[in-house]
Amino acid sequence: MNNNVAYWDRILRVLVGLVLIALVFVGPRTAWGHLGFVPLLTGLVGVCPLYRWLGITTCSLPQQRAR
């Protein structure tokens, strides 16, 4: 499966995911914290199913071939 998430996008997703997960422990205990696992996992794996479904990619061509 080819990557469709660029390096900068992956870092941003991991950071957003960690912040949302941290909300469960330090802030209001809402479901938003549990949704942090979605950007965290897509950032770690480098593949976003929604991007694939919509035909979007933030990767350049050499990055896609690397996997």
mmCIF file of the N, C-alpha and C atoms, coordinates in Angstrom:
data_MODEL
# 
_entry.id   MODEL 
# 
loop_
_atom_site.group_PDB 
_atom_site.id 
_atom_site.type_symbol 
_atom_site.label_atom_id 
_atom_site.label_alt_id 
_atom_site.label_comp_id 
_atom_site.label_asym_id 
_atom_site.label_entity_id 
_atom_site.label_seq_id 
_atom_site.pdbx_PDB_ins_code 
_atom_site.Cartn_x 
_atom_site.Cartn_y 
_atom_site.Cartn_z 
_atom_site.occupancy 
_atom_site.B_iso_or_equiv 
_atom_site.pdbx_formal_charge 
_atom_site.auth_seq_id 
_atom_site.auth_comp_id 
_atom_site.auth_asym_id 
_atom_site.auth_atom_id 
_atom_site.pdbx_PDB_model_num 
ATOM 1   N N  . MET A 1 1  ? 0.840   -1.169 0.000  1.00 0.00 ? 1  MET A N  1 
ATOM 2   C CA . MET A 1 1  ? 0.000   0.000  0.000  1.00 0.00 ? 1  MET A CA 1 
ATOM 3   C C  . MET A 1 1  ? 0.891   1.241  0.000  1.00 0.00 ? 1  MET A C  1 
ATOM 4   N N  . ASN A 1 2  ? 0.663   2.145  -0.908 1.00 0.00 ? 2  ASN A N  1 
ATOM 5   C CA . ASN A 1 2  ? 1.471   3.353  -1.047 1.00 0.00 ? 2  ASN A CA 1 
ATOM 6   C C  . ASN A 1 2  ? 1.108   4.396  -0.008 1.00 0.00 ? 2  ASN A C  1 
ATOM 7   N N  . ASN A 1 3  ? 2.112   5.126  0.432  1.00 0.00 ? 3  ASN A N  1 
ATOM 8   C CA . ASN A 1 3  ? 1.873   6.246  1.343  1.00 0.00 ? 3  ASN A CA 1 
ATOM 9   C C  . ASN A 1 3  ? 1.099   7.334  0.613  1.00 0.00 ? 3  ASN A C  1 
ATOM 10  N N  . ASN A 1 4  ? 0.186   7.967  1.311  1.00 0.00 ? 4  ASN A N  1 
ATOM 11  C CA . ASN A 1 4  ? -0.484  9.127  0.742  1.00 0.00 ? 4  ASN A CA 1 
ATOM 12  C C  . ASN A 1 4  ? -0.453  10.303 1.712  1.00 0.00 ? 4  ASN A C  1 
ATOM 13  N N  . VAL A 1 5  ? 0.393   10.195 2.762  1.00 0.00 ? 5  VAL A N  1 
ATOM 14  C CA . VAL A 1 5  ? 0.544   11.252 3.749  1.00 0.00 ? 5  VAL A CA 1 
ATOM 15  C C  . VAL A 1 5  ? 2.020   11.654 3.782  1.00 0.00 ? 5  VAL A C  1 
ATOM 16  N N  . ALA A 1 6  ? 2.296   12.920 3.521  1.00 0.00 ? 6  ALA A N  1 
ATOM 17  C CA . ALA A 1 6  ? 3.671   13.426 3.485  1.00 0.00 ? 6  ALA A CA 1 
ATOM 18  C C  . ALA A 1 6  ? 4.267   13.470 4.892  1.00 0.00 ? 6  ALA A C  1 
ATOM 19  N N  . TYR A 1 7  ? 5.586   13.655 4.945  1.00 0.00 ? 7  TYR A N  1 
ATOM 20  C CA . TYR A 1 7  ? 6.307   13.668 6.215  1.00 0.00 ? 7  TYR A CA 1 
ATOM 21  C C  . TYR A 1 7  ? 5.789   14.756 7.148  1.00 0.00 ? 7  TYR A C  1 
ATOM 22  N N  . TRP A 1 8  ? 5.603   15.964 6.644  1.00 0.00 ? 8  TRP A N  1 
ATOM 23  C CA . TRP A 1 8  ? 5.115   17.068 7.470  1.00 0.00 ? 8  TRP A CA 1 
ATOM 24  C C  . TRP A 1 8  ? 3.697   16.793 7.956  1.00 0.00 ? 8  TRP A C  1 
ATOM 25  N N  . ASP A 1 9  ? 2.897   16.171 7.128  1.00 0.00 ? 9  ASP A N  1 
ATOM 26  C CA . ASP A 1 9  ? 1.520   15.831 7.470  1.00 0.00 ? 9  ASP A CA 1 
ATOM 27  C C  . ASP A 1 9  ? 1.506   14.754 8.557  1.00 0.00 ? 9  ASP A C  1 
ATOM 28  N N  . ARG A 1 10 ? 2.424   13.807 8.471  1.00 0.00 ? 10 ARG A N  1 
ATOM 29  C CA . ARG A 1 10 ? 2.517   12.738 9.463  1.00 0.00 ? 10 ARG A CA 1 
ATOM 30  C C  . ARG A 1 10 ? 2.876   13.315 10.834 1.00 0.00 ? 10 ARG A C  1 
ATOM 31  N N  . ILE A 1 11 ? 3.848   14.234 10.864 1.00 0.00 ? 11 ILE A N  1 
ATOM 32  C CA . ILE A 1 11 ? 4.250   14.844 12.131 1.00 0.00 ? 11 ILE A CA 1 
ATOM 33  C C  . ILE A 1 11 ? 3.075   15.616 12.738 1.00 0.00 ? 11 ILE A C  1 
ATOM 34  N N  . LEU A 1 12 ? 2.380   16.373 11.928 1.00 0.00 ? 12 LEU A N  1 
ATOM 35  C CA . LEU A 1 12 ? 1.228   17.138 12.400 1.00 0.00 ? 12 LEU A CA 1 
ATOM 36  C C  . LEU A 1 12 ? 0.143   16.213 12.948 1.00 0.00 ? 12 LEU A C  1 
ATOM 37  N N  . ARG A 1 13 ? -0.121  15.106 12.260 1.00 0.00 ? 13 ARG A N  1 
ATOM 38  C CA . ARG A 1 13 ? -1.140  14.155 12.715 1.00 0.00 ? 13 ARG A CA 1 
ATOM 39  C C  . ARG A 1 13 ? -0.762  13.514 14.045 1.00 0.00 ? 13 ARG A C  1 
ATOM 40  N N  . VAL A 1 14 ? 0.503   13.144 14.190 1.00 0.00 ? 14 VAL A N  1 
ATOM 41  C CA . VAL A 1 14 ? 0.953   12.534 15.450 1.00 0.00 ? 14 VAL A CA 1 
ATOM 42  C C  . VAL A 1 14 ? 0.810   13.540 16.597 1.00 0.00 ? 14 VAL A C  1 
ATOM 43  N N  . LEU A 1 15 ? 1.208   14.774 16.367 1.00 0.00 ? 15 LEU A N  1 
ATOM 44  C CA . LEU A 1 15 ? 1.087   15.793 17.411 1.00 0.00 ? 15 LEU A CA 1 
ATOM 45  C C  . LEU A 1 15 ? -0.368  16.051 17.796 1.00 0.00 ? 15 LEU A C  1 
ATOM 46  N N  . VAL A 1 16 ? -1.234  16.174 16.810 1.00 0.00 ? 16 VAL A N  1 
ATOM 47  C CA . VAL A 1 16 ? -2.661  16.403 17.085 1.00 0.00 ? 16 VAL A CA 1 
ATOM 48  C C  . VAL A 1 16 ? -3.245  15.201 17.829 1.00 0.00 ? 16 VAL A C  1 
ATOM 49  N N  . GLY A 1 17 ? -2.880  14.005 17.407 1.00 0.00 ? 17 GLY A N  1 
ATOM 50  C CA . GLY A 1 17 ? -3.369  12.805 18.078 1.00 0.00 ? 17 GLY A CA 1 
ATOM 51  C C  . GLY A 1 17 ? -2.938  12.737 19.528 1.00 0.00 ? 17 GLY A C  1 
ATOM 52  N N  . LEU A 1 18 ? -1.673  13.057 19.790 1.00 0.00 ? 18 LEU A N  1 
ATOM 53  C CA . LEU A 1 18 ? -1.180  13.024 21.160 1.00 0.00 ? 18 LEU A CA 1 
ATOM 54  C C  . LEU A 1 18 ? -1.851  14.085 22.036 1.00 0.00 ? 18 LEU A C  1 
ATOM 55  N N  . VAL A 1 19 ? -2.091  15.262 21.464 1.00 0.00 ? 19 VAL A N  1 
ATOM 56  C CA . VAL A 1 19 ? -2.769  16.320 22.225 1.00 0.00 ? 19 VAL A CA 1 
ATOM 57  C C  . VAL A 1 19 ? -4.195  15.897 22.563 1.00 0.00 ? 19 VAL A C  1 
ATOM 58  N N  . LEU A 1 20 ? -4.900  15.319 21.599 1.00 0.00 ? 20 LEU A N  1 
ATOM 59  C CA . LEU A 1 20 ? -6.275  14.885 21.854 1.00 0.00 ? 20 LEU A CA 1 
ATOM 60  C C  . LEU A 1 20 ? -6.326  13.765 22.890 1.00 0.00 ? 20 LEU A C  1 
ATOM 61  N N  . ILE A 1 21 ? -5.383  12.845 22.822 1.00 0.00 ? 21 ILE A N  1 
ATOM 62  C CA . ILE A 1 21 ? -5.338  11.760 23.802 1.00 0.00 ? 21 ILE A CA 1 
ATOM 63  C C  . ILE A 1 21 ? -4.998  12.310 25.185 1.00 0.00 ? 21 ILE A C  1 
ATOM 64  N N  . ALA A 1 22 ? -4.114  13.295 25.238 1.00 0.00 ? 22 ALA A N  1 
ATOM 65  C CA . ALA A 1 22 ? -3.739  13.897 26.517 1.00 0.00 ? 22 ALA A CA 1 
ATOM 66  C C  . ALA A 1 22 ? -4.929  14.590 27.172 1.00 0.00 ? 22 ALA A C  1 
ATOM 67  N N  . LEU A 1 23 ? -5.875  15.058 26.384 1.00 0.00 ? 23 LEU A N  1 
ATOM 68  C CA . LEU A 1 23 ? -7.060  15.699 26.951 1.00 0.00 ? 23 LEU A CA 1 
ATOM 69  C C  . LEU A 1 23 ? -7.841  14.764 27.864 1.00 0.00 ? 23 LEU A C  1 
ATOM 70  N N  . VAL A 1 24 ? -7.782  13.483 27.588 1.00 0.00 ? 24 VAL A N  1 
ATOM 71  C CA . VAL A 1 24 ? -8.488  12.519 28.426 1.00 0.00 ? 24 VAL A CA 1 
ATOM 72  C C  . VAL A 1 24 ? -7.915  12.521 29.836 1.00 0.00 ? 24 VAL A C  1 
ATOM 73  N N  . PHE A 1 25 ? -6.618  12.738 29.949 1.00 0.00 ? 25 PHE A N  1 
ATOM 74  C CA . PHE A 1 25 ? -5.957  12.650 31.245 1.00 0.00 ? 25 PHE A CA 1 
ATOM 75  C C  . PHE A 1 25 ? -5.884  13.974 32.004 1.00 0.00 ? 25 PHE A C  1 
ATOM 76  N N  . VAL A 1 26 ? -5.771  15.088 31.302 1.00 0.00 ? 26 VAL A N  1 
ATOM 77  C CA . VAL A 1 26 ? -5.563  16.361 31.986 1.00 0.00 ? 26 VAL A CA 1 
ATOM 78  C C  . VAL A 1 26 ? -6.719  17.343 31.824 1.00 0.00 ? 26 VAL A C  1 
ATOM 79  N N  . GLY A 1 27 ? -7.579  17.125 30.891 1.00 0.00 ? 27 GLY A N  1 
ATOM 80  C CA . GLY A 1 27 ? -8.653  18.078 30.645 1.00 0.00 ? 27 GLY A CA 1 
ATOM 81  C C  . GLY A 1 27 ? -10.003 17.440 30.859 1.00 0.00 ? 27 GLY A C  1 
ATOM 82  N N  . PRO A 1 28 ? -10.972 17.985 30.172 1.00 0.00 ? 28 PRO A N  1 
ATOM 83  C CA . PRO A 1 28 ? -12.313 17.415 30.294 1.00 0.00 ? 28 PRO A CA 1 
ATOM 84  C C  . PRO A 1 28 ? -12.345 16.016 29.680 1.00 0.00 ? 28 PRO A C  1 
ATOM 85  N N  . ARG A 1 29 ? -12.991 15.129 30.333 1.00 0.00 ? 29 ARG A N  1 
ATOM 86  C CA . ARG A 1 29 ? -13.035 13.738 29.881 1.00 0.00 ? 29 ARG A CA 1 
ATOM 87  C C  . ARG A 1 29 ? -14.161 13.569 28.854 1.00 0.00 ? 29 ARG A C  1 
ATOM 88  N N  . THR A 1 30 ? -13.824 13.881 27.612 1.00 0.00 ? 30 THR A N  1 
ATOM 89  C CA . THR A 1 30 ? -14.798 13.796 26.528 1.00 0.00 ? 30 THR A CA 1 
ATOM 90  C C  . THR A 1 30 ? -14.346 12.760 25.506 1.00 0.00 ? 30 THR A C  1 
ATOM 91  N N  . ALA A 1 31 ? -15.221 12.466 24.583 1.00 0.00 ? 31 ALA A N  1 
ATOM 92  C CA . ALA A 1 31 ? -14.908 11.497 23.533 1.00 0.00 ? 31 ALA A CA 1 
ATOM 93  C C  . ALA A 1 31 ? -13.855 12.019 22.561 1.00 0.00 ? 31 ALA A C  1 
ATOM 94  N N  . TRP A 1 32 ? -13.634 13.324 22.516 1.00 0.00 ? 32 TRP A N  1 
ATOM 95  C CA . TRP A 1 32 ? -12.643 13.893 21.599 1.00 0.00 ? 32 TRP A CA 1 
ATOM 96  C C  . TRP A 1 32 ? -11.261 13.345 21.876 1.00 0.00 ? 32 TRP A C  1 
ATOM 97  N N  . GLY A 1 33 ? -10.973 13.057 23.109 1.00 0.00 ? 33 GLY A N  1 
ATOM 98  C CA . GLY A 1 33 ? -9.671  12.485 23.449 1.00 0.00 ? 33 GLY A CA 1 
ATOM 99  C C  . GLY A 1 33 ? -9.464  11.124 22.823 1.00 0.00 ? 33 GLY A C  1 
ATOM 100 N N  . HIS A 1 34 ? -10.510 10.324 22.785 1.00 0.00 ? 34 HIS A N  1 
ATOM 101 C CA . HIS A 1 34 ? -10.409 8.991  22.194 1.00 0.00 ? 34 HIS A CA 1 
ATOM 102 C C  . HIS A 1 34 ? -10.296 9.059  20.666 1.00 0.00 ? 34 HIS A C  1 
ATOM 103 N N  . LEU A 1 35 ? -10.821 10.109 20.078 1.00 0.00 ? 35 LEU A N  1 
ATOM 104 C CA . LEU A 1 35 ? -10.687 10.277 18.625 1.00 0.00 ? 35 LEU A CA 1 
ATOM 105 C C  . LEU A 1 35 ? -9.256  10.608 18.229 1.00 0.00 ? 35 LEU A C  1 
ATOM 106 N N  . GLY A 1 36 ? -8.413  10.923 19.183 1.00 0.00 ? 36 GLY A N  1 
ATOM 107 C CA . GLY A 1 36 ? -7.013  11.205 18.908 1.00 0.00 ? 36 GLY A CA 1 
ATOM 108 C C  . GLY A 1 36 ? -6.257  10.013 18.364 1.00 0.00 ? 36 GLY A C  1 
ATOM 109 N N  . PHE A 1 37 ? -6.789  8.811  18.562 1.00 0.00 ? 37 PHE A N  1 
ATOM 110 C CA . PHE A 1 37 ? -6.130  7.619  18.037 1.00 0.00 ? 37 PHE A CA 1 
ATOM 111 C C  . PHE A 1 37 ? -6.160  7.570  16.508 1.00 0.00 ? 37 PHE A C  1 
ATOM 112 N N  . VAL A 1 38 ? -7.157  8.185  15.891 1.00 0.00 ? 38 VAL A N  1 
ATOM 113 C CA . VAL A 1 38 ? -7.263  8.165  14.427 1.00 0.00 ? 38 VAL A CA 1 
ATOM 114 C C  . VAL A 1 38 ? -6.107  8.932  13.782 1.00 0.00 ? 38 VAL A C  1 
ATOM 115 N N  . PRO A 1 39 ? -5.886  10.218 14.124 1.00 0.00 ? 39 PRO A N  1 
ATOM 116 C CA . PRO A 1 39 ? -4.743  10.894 13.503 1.00 0.00 ? 39 PRO A CA 1 
ATOM 117 C C  . PRO A 1 39 ? -3.407  10.308 13.944 1.00 0.00 ? 39 PRO A C  1 
ATOM 118 N N  . LEU A 1 40 ? -3.334  9.801  15.175 1.00 0.00 ? 40 LEU A N  1 
ATOM 119 C CA . LEU A 1 40 ? -2.092  9.197  15.640 1.00 0.00 ? 40 LEU A CA 1 
ATOM 120 C C  . LEU A 1 40 ? -1.735  7.979  14.795 1.00 0.00 ? 40 LEU A C  1 
ATOM 121 N N  . LEU A 1 41 ? -2.686  7.106  14.564 1.00 0.00 ? 41 LEU A N  1 
ATOM 122 C CA . LEU A 1 41 ? -2.414  5.892  13.776 1.00 0.00 ? 41 LEU A CA 1 
ATOM 123 C C  . LEU A 1 41 ? -2.138  6.208  12.307 1.00 0.00 ? 41 LEU A C  1 
ATOM 124 N N  . THR A 1 42 ? -2.901  7.128  11.720 1.00 0.00 ? 42 THR A N  1 
ATOM 125 C CA . THR A 1 42 ? -2.648  7.462  10.316 1.00 0.00 ? 42 THR A CA 1 
ATOM 126 C C  . THR A 1 42 ? -1.303  8.162  10.161 1.00 0.00 ? 42 THR A C  1 
ATOM 127 N N  . GLY A 1 43 ? -0.897  8.919  11.180 1.00 0.00 ? 43 GLY A N  1 
ATOM 128 C CA . GLY A 1 43 ? 0.410   9.558  11.137 1.00 0.00 ? 43 GLY A CA 1 
ATOM 129 C C  . GLY A 1 43 ? 1.547   8.561  11.273 1.00 0.00 ? 43 GLY A C  1 
ATOM 130 N N  . LEU A 1 44 ? 1.374   7.574  12.129 1.00 0.00 ? 44 LEU A N  1 
ATOM 131 C CA . LEU A 1 44 ? 2.415   6.558  12.316 1.00 0.00 ? 44 LEU A CA 1 
ATOM 132 C C  . LEU A 1 44 ? 2.539   5.636  11.108 1.00 0.00 ? 44 LEU A C  1 
ATOM 133 N N  . VAL A 1 45 ? 1.413   5.276  10.512 1.00 0.00 ? 45 VAL A N  1 
ATOM 134 C CA . VAL A 1 45 ? 1.412   4.351  9.375  1.00 0.00 ? 45 VAL A CA 1 
ATOM 135 C C  . VAL A 1 45 ? 1.743   5.061  8.071  1.00 0.00 ? 45 VAL A C  1 
ATOM 136 N N  . GLY A 1 46 ? 1.287   6.297  7.923  1.00 0.00 ? 46 GLY A N  1 
ATOM 137 C CA . GLY A 1 46 ? 1.548   7.057  6.698  1.00 0.00 ? 46 GLY A CA 1 
ATOM 138 C C  . GLY A 1 46 ? 0.512   6.869  5.618  1.00 0.00 ? 46 GLY A C  1 
ATOM 139 N N  . VAL A 1 47 ? -0.600  6.241  5.975  1.00 0.00 ? 47 VAL A N  1 
ATOM 140 C CA . VAL A 1 47 ? -1.676  6.013  5.018  1.00 0.00 ? 47 VAL A CA 1 
ATOM 141 C C  . VAL A 1 47 ? -2.981  6.488  5.648  1.00 0.00 ? 47 VAL A C  1 
ATOM 142 N N  . CYS A 1 48 ? -3.700  7.333  4.927  1.00 0.00 ? 48 CYS A N  1 
ATOM 143 C CA . CYS A 1 48 ? -4.988  7.832  5.398  1.00 0.00 ? 48 CYS A CA 1 
ATOM 144 C C  . CYS A 1 48 ? -6.084  7.263  4.486  1.00 0.00 ? 48 CYS A C  1 
ATOM 145 N N  . PRO A 1 49 ? -6.968  6.429  5.020  1.00 0.00 ? 49 PRO A N  1 
ATOM 146 C CA . PRO A 1 49 ? -8.033  5.856  4.187  1.00 0.00 ? 49 PRO A CA 1 
ATOM 147 C C  . PRO A 1 49 ? -8.952  6.915  3.575  1.00 0.00 ? 49 PRO A C  1 
ATOM 148 N N  . LEU A 1 50 ? -9.206  7.998  4.300  1.00 0.00 ? 50 LEU A N  1 
ATOM 149 C CA . LEU A 1 50 ? -10.056 9.059  3.754  1.00 0.00 ? 50 LEU A CA 1 
ATOM 150 C C  . LEU A 1 50 ? -9.384  9.737  2.564  1.00 0.00 ? 50 LEU A C  1 
ATOM 151 N N  . TYR A 1 51 ? -8.074  9.994  2.669  1.00 0.00 ? 51 TYR A N  1 
ATOM 152 C CA . TYR A 1 51 ? -7.337  10.549 1.532  1.00 0.00 ? 51 TYR A CA 1 
ATOM 153 C C  . TYR A 1 51 ? -7.426  9.612  0.333  1.00 0.00 ? 51 TYR A C  1 
ATOM 154 N N  . ARG A 1 52 ? -7.269  8.322  0.566  1.00 0.00 ? 52 ARG A N  1 
ATOM 155 C CA . ARG A 1 52 ? -7.318  7.349  -0.530 1.00 0.00 ? 52 ARG A CA 1 
ATOM 156 C C  . ARG A 1 52 ? -8.696  7.355  -1.185 1.00 0.00 ? 52 ARG A C  1 
ATOM 157 N N  . TRP A 1 53 ? -9.730  7.408  -0.359 1.00 0.00 ? 53 TRP A N  1 
ATOM 158 C CA . TRP A 1 53 ? -11.096 7.388  -0.867 1.00 0.00 ? 53 TRP A CA 1 
ATOM 159 C C  . TRP A 1 53 ? -11.402 8.638  -1.687 1.00 0.00 ? 53 TRP A C  1 
ATOM 160 N N  . LEU A 1 54 ? -10.868 9.782  -1.252 1.00 0.00 ? 54 LEU A N  1 
ATOM 161 C CA . LEU A 1 54 ? -11.094 11.038 -1.961 1.00 0.00 ? 54 LEU A CA 1 
ATOM 162 C C  . LEU A 1 54 ? -10.099 11.279 -3.095 1.00 0.00 ? 54 LEU A C  1 
ATOM 163 N N  . GLY A 1 55 ? -9.069  10.430 -3.193 1.00 0.00 ? 55 GLY A N  1 
ATOM 164 C CA . GLY A 1 55 ? -8.065  10.580 -4.246 1.00 0.00 ? 55 GLY A CA 1 
ATOM 165 C C  . GLY A 1 55 ? -7.061  11.682 -3.960 1.00 0.00 ? 55 GLY A C  1 
ATOM 166 N N  . ILE A 1 56 ? -6.845  11.987 -2.685 1.00 0.00 ? 56 ILE A N  1 
ATOM 167 C CA . ILE A 1 56 ? -5.923  13.044 -2.278 1.00 0.00 ? 56 ILE A CA 1 
ATOM 168 C C  . ILE A 1 56 ? -4.615  12.425 -1.826 1.00 0.00 ? 56 ILE A C  1 
ATOM 169 N N  . THR A 1 57 ? -3.508  13.110 -2.100 1.00 0.00 ? 57 THR A N  1 
ATOM 170 C CA . THR A 1 57 ? -2.218  12.716 -1.564 1.00 0.00 ? 57 THR A CA 1 
ATOM 171 C C  . THR A 1 57 ? -1.412  13.968 -1.263 1.00 0.00 ? 57 THR A C  1 
ATOM 172 N N  . THR A 1 58 ? -0.692  13.948 -0.157 1.00 0.00 ? 58 THR A N  1 
ATOM 173 C CA . THR A 1 58 ? 0.203   15.057 0.160  1.00 0.00 ? 58 THR A CA 1 
ATOM 174 C C  . THR A 1 58 ? 1.636   14.660 -0.092 1.00 0.00 ? 58 THR A C  1 
ATOM 175 N N  . CYS A 1 59 ? 1.855   13.436 -0.545 1.00 0.00 ? 59 CYS A N  1 
ATOM 176 C CA . CYS A 1 59 ? 3.199   12.934 -0.828 1.00 0.00 ? 59 CYS A CA 1 
ATOM 177 C C  . CYS A 1 59 ? 3.631   13.341 -2.232 1.00 0.00 ? 59 CYS A C  1 
ATOM 178 N N  . SER A 1 60 ? 4.937   13.494 -2.374 1.00 0.00 ? 60 SER A N  1 
ATOM 179 C CA . SER A 1 60 ? 5.477   13.643 -3.717 1.00 0.00 ? 60 SER A CA 1 
ATOM 180 C C  . SER A 1 60 ? 5.693   12.234 -4.273 1.00 0.00 ? 60 SER A C  1 
ATOM 181 N N  . LEU A 1 61 ? 5.900   12.108 -5.541 1.00 0.00 ? 61 LEU A N  1 
ATOM 182 C CA . LEU A 1 61 ? 6.021   10.794 -6.182 1.00 0.00 ? 61 LEU A CA 1 
ATOM 183 C C  . LEU A 1 61 ? 7.148   9.942  -5.615 1.00 0.00 ? 61 LEU A C  1 
ATOM 184 N N  . PRO A 1 62 ? 8.358   10.462 -5.355 1.00 0.00 ? 62 PRO A N  1 
ATOM 185 C CA . PRO A 1 62 ? 9.415   9.620  -4.796 1.00 0.00 ? 62 PRO A CA 1 
ATOM 186 C C  . PRO A 1 62 ? 9.071   9.054  -3.421 1.00 0.00 ? 62 PRO A C  1 
ATOM 187 N N  . GLN A 1 63 ? 8.342   9.795  -2.612 1.00 0.00 ? 63 GLN A N  1 
ATOM 188 C CA . GLN A 1 63 ? 7.949   9.285  -1.303 1.00 0.00 ? 63 GLN A CA 1 
ATOM 189 C C  . GLN A 1 63 ? 6.983   8.121  -1.427 1.00 0.00 ? 63 GLN A C  1 
ATOM 190 N N  . GLN A 1 64 ? 6.102   8.181  -2.413 1.00 0.00 ? 64 GLN A N  1 
ATOM 191 C CA . GLN A 1 64 ? 5.122   7.101  -2.582 1.00 0.00 ? 64 GLN A CA 1 
ATOM 192 C C  . GLN A 1 64 ? 5.826   5.813  -3.004 1.00 0.00 ? 64 GLN A C  1 
ATOM 193 N N  . ARG A 1 65 ? 6.851   5.897  -3.801 1.00 0.00 ? 65 ARG A N  1 
ATOM 194 C CA . ARG A 1 65 ? 7.537   4.702  -4.271 1.00 0.00 ? 65 ARG A CA 1 
ATOM 195 C C  . ARG A 1 65 ? 8.440   4.092  -3.200 1.00 0.00 ? 65 ARG A C  1 
ATOM 196 N N  . ALA A 1 66 ? 8.726   4.847  -2.170 1.00 0.00 ? 66 ALA A N  1 
ATOM 197 C CA . ALA A 1 66 ? 9.633   4.366  -1.128 1.00 0.00 ? 66 ALA A CA 1 
ATOM 198 C C  . ALA A 1 66 ? 9.059   3.195  -0.356 1.00 0.00 ? 66 ALA A C  1 
ATOM 199 N N  . ARG A 1 67 ? 7.775   3.075  -0.303 1.00 0.00 ? 67 ARG A N  1 
ATOM 200 C CA . ARG A 1 67 ? 7.162   1.991  0.444  1.00 0.00 ? 67 ARG A CA 1 
ATOM 201 C C  . ARG A 1 67 ? 6.842   0.836  -0.412 1.00 0.00 ? 67 ARG A C  1 
# 
